[in-house]
Amino acid sequence: MKIIYDADKDILQITFIEVTVEETAQIAPGLILDYDIDGNTIGLEIAKASTKVDSPYAISYLVGAANVDKPRPKEKE
């Protein structure tokens, strides 16, 4: 996984796997997902990152239990 913060453009990019990006989709204002040729999500981009994350310059990496108590998205029928 690779994380890049471009301070000049205020964009935070998180790449899960290093393969060619075949398609992108904006799923919410300022939130873009990257997909590989098979349609798998391989990364995301956050525009205006300094207004949406605590600090784009700091990373906290934790290993532990996932937060499964948060609301889950509704599944499409």
HELIX and SHEET records of a PDB file:
HELIX    1   1 ALA A   49  THR A   51  5                                   3    
SHEET    1   A 5 LYS A   2  ASP A   6  0                                        
SHEET    2   A 5 ILE A  11  THR A  15 -1                                        
SHEET    3   A 5 THR A  41  ALA A  47 -1                                        
SHEET    4   A 5 LEU A  31  TYR A  35 -1                                        
SHEET    5   A 5 GLU A  23  ALA A  28 -1                                        
END                                                                             
